[in-house]
């Protein structure tokens, strides 16, 4: 079982969280014309990353906040967690 350190609530079981996807994916700009190809690439055409990267998780059984988690998808090791609006260096 994974344990995730929520920046708002502290260390919690993964069962309290819901996975939200890759945190590095950028949504197309609002109020801007987006081609079908750009939209398809945003929604469907993504690489399945192996290794260390940032993910979005929501603490659904706690504070309900979205957070960023730096995790290795091969080993499931969690390195750091951040508030959703925090810049990650």
Z-matrix of the N, CA and C atoms (Angstrom, degrees):
N
C 1 1.438
C 2 1.526 1 109.40
N 3 1.322 2 115.14 1 141.36
C 4 1.460 3 120.97 2 176.34
C 5 1.522 4 110.38 3 -88.59
N 6 1.313 5 115.44 4 148.75
C 7 1.458 6 121.43 5 171.01
C 8 1.515 7 107.15 6 -120.80
N 9 1.319 8 115.92 7 130.74
C 10 1.458 9 122.44 8 -177.22
C 11 1.514 10 108.83 9 -114.60
N 12 1.322 11 116.03 10 130.46
C 13 1.458 12 121.34 11 179.38
C 14 1.531 13 108.81 12 -87.34
N 15 1.318 14 117.46 13 96.74
C 16 1.464 15 121.95 14 178.53
C 17 1.532 16 108.04 15 -68.76
N 18 1.344 17 118.11 16 127.00
C 19 1.456 18 120.06 17 -179.71
C 20 1.530 19 113.04 18 -64.48
N 21 1.328 20 116.93 19 -14.57
C 22 1.458 21 122.15 20 -178.69
C 23 1.532 22 112.12 21 -99.40
N 24 1.349 23 117.16 22 -34.85
C 25 1.469 24 121.41 23 -171.37
C 26 1.524 25 114.94 24 -118.05
N 27 1.325 26 117.89 25 -14.88
C 28 1.458 27 120.55 26 -176.22
C 29 1.520 28 111.88 27 97.04
N 30 1.326 29 116.20 28 -167.99
C 31 1.468 30 123.33 29 -174.36
C 32 1.532 31 110.38 30 -68.12
N 33 1.347 32 115.31 31 128.27
C 34 1.461 33 121.38 32 -179.59
C 35 1.528 34 110.10 33 -140.95
N 36 1.319 35 116.73 34 159.36
C 37 1.460 36 123.31 35 176.13
C 38 1.525 37 110.00 36 -68.87
N 39 1.333 38 116.21 37 148.01
C 40 1.468 39 120.55 38 177.69
C 41 1.528 40 111.82 39 -59.86
N 42 1.332 41 117.00 40 -22.65
C 43 1.468 42 120.90 41 -179.82
C 44 1.525 43 112.58 42 -62.62
N 45 1.338 44 117.30 43 -18.35
C 46 1.456 45 121.14 44 178.66
C 47 1.523 46 112.57 45 -86.12
N 48 1.338 47 117.40 46 -3.78
C 49 1.458 48 121.53 47 -173.51
C 50 1.522 49 111.91 48 -117.81
N 51 1.311 50 114.69 49 157.21
C 52 1.461 51 121.74 50 173.93
C 53 1.525 52 108.18 51 -123.31
N 54 1.337 53 116.14 52 130.23
C 55 1.463 54 122.04 53 -178.96
C 56 1.516 55 109.75 54 -69.30
N 57 1.329 56 116.67 55 135.69
C 58 1.459 57 120.72 56 -177.73
C 59 1.516 58 115.35 57 -117.17
N 60 1.321 59 118.31 58 0.42
C 61 1.453 60 120.27 59 176.39
C 62 1.511 61 114.16 60 107.98
N 63 1.321 62 114.20 61 -175.27
C 64 1.453 63 124.14 62 -178.15
C 65 1.528 64 109.62 63 -70.35
N 66 1.321 65 117.51 64 123.95
C 67 1.468 66 121.82 65 -177.43
C 68 1.517 67 113.00 66 -78.56
N 69 1.318 68 118.02 67 -9.33
C 70 1.463 69 119.70 68 -178.53
C 71 1.525 70 112.60 69 -90.13
N 72 1.332 71 118.48 70 -8.25
C 73 1.459 72 122.10 71 -179.82
C 74 1.533 73 108.77 72 -73.13
N 75 1.323 74 115.68 73 128.03
C 76 1.463 75 121.11 74 -179.36
C 77 1.521 76 109.93 75 -101.74
N 78 1.326 77 115.69 76 125.68
C 79 1.462 78 121.83 77 177.96
C 80 1.528 79 109.03 78 -71.50
N 81 1.346 80 117.93 79 144.28
C 82 1.466 81 119.70 80 175.59
C 83 1.540 82 110.61 81 -57.79
N 84 1.323 83 116.26 82 149.58
C 85 1.461 84 121.32 83 -177.87
C 86 1.518 85 111.56 84 -60.45
N 87 1.329 86 116.14 85 143.35
C 88 1.459 87 121.43 86 175.97
C 89 1.525 88 109.70 87 -70.78
N 90 1.320 89 116.01 88 150.57
C 91 1.464 90 123.50 89 177.04
C 92 1.526 91 112.59 90 59.02
N 93 1.318 92 116.08 91 28.81
C 94 1.459 93 121.61 92 177.07
C 95 1.519 94 107.47 93 -124.44
N 96 1.317 95 116.35 94 140.54
C 97 1.459 96 120.77 95 178.09
C 98 1.534 97 108.81 96 -66.17
N 99 1.329 98 116.53 97 128.02
C 100 1.460 99 122.05 98 -178.67
C 101 1.526 100 108.21 99 -122.00
N 102 1.323 101 115.46 100 129.30
C 103 1.470 102 119.25 101 -179.90
C 104 1.527 103 109.77 102 -72.54
N 105 1.318 104 115.37 103 161.47
C 106 1.470 105 120.08 104 176.78
C 107 1.523 106 110.76 105 -60.17
N 108 1.332 107 116.63 106 -37.92
C 109 1.465 108 120.38 107 179.64
C 110 1.531 109 111.12 108 -64.58
N 111 1.344 110 117.37 109 -43.74
C 112 1.468 111 120.79 110 178.28
C 113 1.532 112 110.49 111 -62.03
N 114 1.334 113 116.69 112 -42.25
C 115 1.460 114 120.64 113 -179.10
C 116 1.530 115 110.41 114 -67.08
N 117 1.328 116 117.03 115 -43.39
C 118 1.470 117 120.80 116 176.66
C 119 1.528 118 111.10 117 -58.85
N 120 1.336 119 116.56 118 -43.14
C 121 1.466 120 120.39 119 179.05
C 122 1.520 121 111.04 120 -62.73
N 123 1.334 122 117.67 121 -39.80
C 124 1.464 123 121.09 122 179.42
C 125 1.537 124 110.91 123 -66.62
N 126 1.319 125 117.07 124 -44.75
C 127 1.466 126 121.08 125 -173.75
C 128 1.528 127 113.04 126 -81.86
N 129 1.336 128 117.38 127 -44.42
C 130 1.462 129 120.19 128 -168.35
C 131 1.528 130 116.20 129 -113.19
N 132 1.296 131 118.02 130 -35.82
C 133 1.459 132 120.91 131 -169.41
C 134 1.519 133 111.65 132 -95.44
N 135 1.311 134 115.06 133 86.39
C 136 1.463 135 121.15 134 179.50
C 137 1.513 136 109.94 135 -129.29
N 138 1.318 137 114.78 136 152.53
C 139 1.455 138 119.57 137 175.91
C 140 1.519 139 109.51 138 -81.74
N 141 1.304 140 116.21 139 143.20
C 142 1.457 141 121.69 140 174.45
C 143 1.523 142 106.62 141 -90.02
N 144 1.307 143 115.32 142 97.99
C 145 1.455 144 120.75 143 -173.40
C 146 1.522 145 112.29 144 -73.67
N 147 1.309 146 115.17 145 140.67
C 148 1.460 147 121.27 146 175.05
C 149 1.519 148 106.38 147 -118.06
N 150 1.309 149 115.29 148 126.34
C 151 1.458 150 119.83 149 -179.58
C 152 1.516 151 111.58 150 116.99
N 153 1.312 152 114.87 151 -158.56
C 154 1.466 153 122.55 152 -172.80
C 155 1.538 154 111.31 153 -81.56
N 156 1.325 155 116.06 154 124.93
C 157 1.460 156 120.60 155 174.04
C 158 1.528 157 110.43 156 -160.97
N 159 1.338 158 115.86 157 175.31
C 160 1.466 159 121.73 158 -178.61
C 161 1.516 160 111.26 159 -92.52
N 162 1.329 161 115.07 160 138.69
C 163 1.461 162 121.76 161 177.69
C 164 1.523 163 109.20 162 -128.47
N 165 1.329 164 115.46 163 157.75
C 166 1.463 165 121.44 164 172.52
C 167 1.524 166 108.75 165 -100.45
N 168 1.322 167 115.99 166 136.03
C 169 1.461 168 122.57 167 175.69
C 170 1.521 169 107.77 168 -135.13
N 171 1.339 170 116.60 169 146.68
C 172 1.460 171 120.50 170 174.93
C 173 1.524 172 109.07 171 -113.25
N 174 1.325 173 115.74 172 132.75
C 175 1.465 174 121.67 173 179.34
C 176 1.530 175 108.15 174 -83.27
N 177 1.326 176 116.14 175 79.22
C 178 1.464 177 121.68 176 -171.66
C 179 1.526 178 113.98 177 -70.99
N 180 1.324 179 117.70 178 -27.51
C 181 1.474 180 119.91 179 -179.31
C 182 1.520 181 111.76 180 -103.38
N 183 1.311 182 116.38 181 19.33
C 184 1.462 183 120.98 182 -179.79
C 185 1.511 184 109.77 183 -138.05
N 186 1.320 185 115.86 184 -116.76
C 187 1.467 186 121.84 185 -175.12
C 188 1.527 187 113.13 186 -77.64
N 189 1.343 188 117.75 187 -10.45
C 190 1.465 189 124.93 188 -179.96
C 191 1.527 190 113.56 189 67.47
N 192 1.321 191 117.02 190 12.71
C 193 1.460 192 121.80 191 179.70
C 194 1.531 193 111.02 192 -82.69
N 195 1.328 194 115.68 193 150.58
C 196 1.452 195 121.62 194 171.58
C 197 1.515 196 108.17 195 -85.60
N 198 1.334 197 116.18 196 140.21
C 199 1.462 198 121.32 197 178.20
C 200 1.526 199 109.01 198 -134.73
N 201 1.337 200 115.49 199 162.57
C 202 1.453 201 121.71 200 172.86
C 203 1.519 202 107.91 201 -103.37
N 204 1.325 203 115.69 202 137.49
C 205 1.460 204 121.85 203 -179.93
C 206 1.528 205 108.22 204 -125.70
N 207 1.327 206 116.41 205 125.60
C 208 1.462 207 120.82 206 174.53
C 209 1.528 208 106.40 207 -90.74
N 210 1.349 209 115.38 208 112.94
C 211 1.464 210 120.71 209 -171.48
C 212 1.519 211 110.27 210 -138.49
N 213 1.323 212 116.15 211 149.78
C 214 1.458 213 122.70 212 174.61
C 215 1.528 214 107.40 213 -94.72
N 216 1.322 215 116.83 214 117.38
C 217 1.466 216 120.22 215 -176.61
C 218 1.527 217 112.86 216 -71.99
N 219 1.327 218 117.79 217 -18.41
C 220 1.465 219 120.73 218 179.12
C 221 1.529 220 111.52 219 -81.99
N 222 1.329 221 116.99 220 -39.35
C 223 1.470 222 120.84 221 -176.23
C 224 1.531 223 113.10 222 -107.46
N 225 1.314 224 117.15 223 -12.65
C 226 1.472 225 124.66 224 -175.42
C 227 1.527 226 113.01 225 68.16
N 228 1.314 227 117.65 226 11.24
C 229 1.468 228 120.76 227 177.55
C 230 1.526 229 109.44 228 -68.51
N 231 1.325 230 115.82 229 134.22
C 232 1.458 231 121.92 230 177.05
C 233 1.522 232 107.70 231 -103.77
N 234 1.332 233 115.55 232 125.91
C 235 1.455 234 121.00 233 -176.05
C 236 1.525 235 112.56 234 -96.39
N 237 1.332 236 116.59 235 -48.09
C 238 1.468 237 121.12 236 -178.57
C 239 1.522 238 109.80 237 -151.28
N 240 1.331 239 114.98 238 159.68
C 241 1.461 240 121.03 239 173.09
C 242 1.522 241 108.71 240 -130.54
N 243 1.340 242 115.32 241 153.58
C 244 1.454 243 121.88 242 -176.78
C 245 1.524 244 109.95 243 -141.52
N 246 1.309 245 117.04 244 156.38
C 247 1.453 246 121.51 245 168.98
C 248 1.526 247 106.73 246 -65.68
N 249 1.320 248 117.17 247 150.73
C 250 1.453 249 121.05 248 -174.61
C 251 1.522 250 113.70 249 -59.24
N 252 1.323 251 117.32 250 -31.36
C 253 1.472 252 120.44 251 -177.75
C 254 1.527 253 113.18 252 -91.49
N 255 1.329 254 117.73 253 -0.01
C 256 1.461 255 120.93 254 179.06
C 257 1.512 256 111.35 255 -75.98
N 258 1.327 257 115.98 256 139.61
C 259 1.460 258 121.06 257 173.43
C 260 1.524 259 107.86 258 -79.51
N 261 1.310 260 116.03 259 136.91
C 262 1.456 261 121.34 260 -178.61
C 263 1.527 262 108.42 261 -105.88
N 264 1.313 263 116.23 262 124.99
C 265 1.479 264 119.85 263 -178.34
C 266 1.508 265 111.05 264 -88.29
